[in-house]
Structure formats: structure tokens, C-alpha cells
Amino acid sequence: MAAAHDWARADVPWLAALGADVLADHPGPEALPGLVNELVGQWSAREWCGPDRTARRLARFGPDVAEAAPCLRRFWLHTPHSYERTAYLRALAAIDRDGLEHLYAESLWDCEETTRLLGIASAPTGPETLGRIAVLRDDPMETPEVRAAARTRLAAPTGSG
């Protein structure tokens, strides 16, 4: 991190930008109020590009930023960018796992591979979710990673297909 502080003060614009990005992605506890306010502001302004970065930064603090969870849930539900949902779900899992069972189950139908992988790993064990995981396992159009994760999940003692 010391190097990133030096980079951020560099006279070379690309190096200063890199240093600023590294520092922003590894904030200290003093950044918590600003990050929560940033997320709320992004929601209020309907900024659909970028809240995933804020979500990843917040996730590093876990339950200490529980006040961000309602806003992250709103972004999960309303974002027009499917690729950002993975970051919102990961942040919610780090910050407040209560009530995520439904989101993990919903993730099994997501268009993003990374989100489906989260669903496969964490969806509650039940007939509907296990059935969907079996479909993912057997789908020849599915990615090899998703099929492998589904096979592993179904072979586990809590989930058999």
C-alpha cells in the first residue's frame, strides 16, 4: 500500500491514476461513511454504471456497513446491467446474509455465469433448486465451469440429483 500512496502522488498521470484506483479499492475504515453515501447517491441519481465497484469496496468491511444492505438489494433488483449483479450479491453475502436464500435461488436462472456459480454454491437445498442445478449440470449449452460446479453441488451429501 505504501507504493500506491507514492504512485498516487506521481507526476505521471497514468501512474497517479493507478495509485488512486488501488487506494480506492482498499479503503480504510475512515472511508465507510463516504462509501455508504456514494452508494446511496448512485441509487438516488440512478447511476447504473459503477455501483458494482462501490459494492466491492463496501464488501471488504462486512457487517460494519450493514446500513448499505437495503441499497444493495435495490440495485440487485433494478440494475439494467446483469454483469453488476454478481458484485451486489457478493457484497450482500459479506455484509448481511439474512434473507439471501431467495436471491441465491434466483441466481440459478441468471444470464451471468458468475452469478449462476454463486447460486449453485449457495442456493438452499430444496426440490426446485436442486432440479434447476441438475438442469445446469446437464445443459450442453452451459459453460464447463457451471456444469462442473453443478455436478459438485449435486454430488455433495446435502444435494443429490
C-alpha positions as CSV (number, residue, x, y, z in Angstrom):
1,M,0.0,0.0,0.0
2,A,2.9,2.4,0.6
3,A,3.8,2.1,-3.1
4,A,0.2,3.0,-4.0
5,H,0.5,6.2,-1.9
6,D,3.7,7.1,-3.8
7,W,2.1,6.3,-7.2
8,A,-1.0,8.5,-6.4
9,R,1.4,11.4,-5.9
10,A,3.4,10.8,-9.1
11,D,3.7,13.4,-11.8
12,V,3.0,10.7,-14.4
13,P,-0.8,10.8,-15.0
14,W,-1.3,7.1,-15.7
15,L,0.7,6.2,-12.6
16,A,-1.2,8.7,-10.4
17,A,-4.5,7.3,-11.7
18,L,-3.3,3.7,-10.9
19,G,-2.3,4.7,-7.4
20,A,-5.6,6.4,-6.8
21,D,-7.5,3.3,-8.1
22,V,-5.5,0.9,-5.8
23,L,-6.1,3.1,-2.8
24,A,-9.8,3.4,-3.6
25,D,-10.1,-0.3,-3.9
26,H,-8.5,-0.8,-0.5
27,P,-10.1,1.8,1.7
28,G,-9.6,2.1,5.4
29,P,-12.4,2.3,8.0
30,E,-12.4,6.1,7.7
31,A,-13.9,5.7,4.2
32,L,-17.0,3.8,5.4
33,P,-19.4,6.8,5.7
34,G,-18.3,8.1,2.3
35,L,-18.7,4.8,0.6
36,V,-22.2,4.3,2.0
37,N,-23.1,7.8,0.9
38,E,-21.6,7.2,-2.5
39,L,-23.8,4.1,-2.9
40,V,-26.9,5.9,-1.8
41,G,-26.1,8.8,-4.1
42,Q,-25.6,6.4,-7.0
43,W,-29.1,5.0,-6.3
44,S,-30.7,8.4,-6.0
45,A,-29.1,9.6,-9.2
46,R,-29.9,6.3,-11.0
47,E,-26.3,5.8,-11.8
48,W,-26.3,2.4,-13.3
49,C,-22.7,2.2,-14.2
50,G,-20.3,2.0,-11.3
51,P,-22.2,0.9,-8.2
52,D,-20.6,-2.5,-8.6
53,R,-17.2,-1.0,-7.8
54,T,-18.7,0.7,-4.7
55,A,-20.3,-2.6,-3.7
56,R,-17.0,-4.4,-4.0
57,R,-15.3,-1.8,-1.8
58,L,-18.1,-2.0,0.8
59,A,-17.9,-5.8,0.9
60,R,-14.4,-5.6,2.4
61,F,-16.0,-4.2,5.6
62,G,-18.6,-6.9,6.1
63,P,-21.2,-6.3,8.8
64,D,-19.7,-2.9,9.7
65,V,-21.6,-1.5,6.7
66,A,-24.9,-3.1,7.3
67,E,-26.7,0.1,6.5
68,A,-25.7,-0.4,2.9
69,A,-27.6,-3.7,2.5
70,P,-31.0,-2.2,1.6
71,C,-29.5,-0.1,-1.1
72,L,-27.5,-3.1,-2.4
73,R,-30.7,-5.1,-2.5
74,R,-32.4,-2.3,-4.6
75,F,-29.5,-2.3,-7.0
76,W,-29.8,-6.1,-7.3
77,L,-33.5,-5.9,-8.2
78,H,-33.4,-2.9,-10.5
79,T,-30.0,-2.7,-12.3
80,P,-30.2,-2.9,-16.1
81,H,-26.7,-4.3,-16.1
82,S,-26.6,-8.0,-15.4
83,Y,-22.9,-8.1,-15.1
84,E,-23.1,-5.9,-11.9
85,R,-25.4,-8.3,-10.0
86,T,-22.6,-10.6,-9.0
87,A,-20.9,-7.8,-7.2
88,Y,-24.1,-6.9,-5.4
89,L,-24.7,-10.5,-4.3
90,R,-21.2,-10.9,-3.1
91,A,-21.4,-7.7,-1.2
92,L,-24.7,-8.7,0.4
93,A,-23.2,-12.1,1.4
94,A,-20.3,-10.3,3.1
95,I,-22.4,-7.6,4.8
96,D,-25.8,-9.2,5.7
97,R,-26.5,-12.9,4.7
98,D,-30.1,-12.7,6.2
99,G,-32.7,-13.4,3.5
100,L,-30.3,-14.2,0.7
101,E,-31.7,-17.7,0.1
102,H,-34.2,-16.3,-2.4
103,L,-31.5,-14.3,-4.3
104,Y,-29.3,-17.3,-4.5
105,A,-32.2,-19.4,-5.9
106,E,-33.0,-16.6,-8.3
107,S,-29.3,-16.6,-9.4
108,L,-29.7,-20.1,-10.8
109,W,-31.6,-18.5,-13.7
110,D,-29.3,-15.5,-14.2
111,C,-27.7,-14.8,-17.6
112,E,-24.3,-14.2,-16.0
113,E,-22.1,-17.2,-15.4
114,T,-20.5,-15.8,-12.2
115,T,-23.9,-15.2,-10.7
116,R,-25.1,-18.7,-11.6
117,L,-22.0,-20.0,-9.9
118,L,-22.9,-18.2,-6.7
119,G,-26.4,-19.6,-6.9
120,I,-25.1,-23.1,-7.4
121,A,-22.8,-22.8,-4.4
122,S,-25.3,-21.2,-2.0
123,A,-28.9,-21.8,-3.1
124,P,-30.9,-23.5,-0.3
125,T,-31.3,-27.3,-0.7
126,G,-34.8,-27.9,-1.9
127,P,-36.5,-29.7,-4.8
128,E,-36.8,-26.7,-7.1
129,T,-33.2,-25.5,-6.6
130,L,-31.8,-29.0,-6.9
131,G,-33.8,-29.6,-10.0
132,R,-32.5,-26.4,-11.5
133,I,-29.0,-27.3,-10.6
134,A,-29.5,-30.6,-12.3
135,V,-30.6,-28.8,-15.5
136,L,-27.5,-26.7,-15.3
137,R,-25.3,-29.8,-14.9
138,D,-26.9,-31.5,-17.9
139,D,-27.2,-28.4,-20.3
140,P,-24.8,-28.9,-23.2
141,M,-25.0,-25.1,-23.9
142,E,-23.9,-24.3,-20.3
143,T,-20.3,-23.3,-19.6
144,P,-18.0,-26.1,-18.4
145,E,-17.4,-24.2,-15.1
146,V,-21.1,-24.1,-14.4
147,R,-21.7,-27.7,-15.3
148,A,-18.7,-28.8,-13.1
149,A,-20.0,-26.7,-10.2
150,A,-23.4,-28.2,-10.5
151,R,-22.0,-31.7,-10.6
152,T,-20.0,-31.0,-7.5
153,R,-23.0,-29.5,-5.7
154,L,-25.3,-32.4,-6.6
155,A,-22.7,-34.9,-5.5
156,A,-22.4,-33.3,-2.1
157,P,-24.2,-35.1,0.8
158,T,-26.8,-32.3,1.0
159,G,-27.7,-32.3,-2.6
160,S,-28.2,-35.2,-4.9
161,G,-29.6,-35.3,-8.3
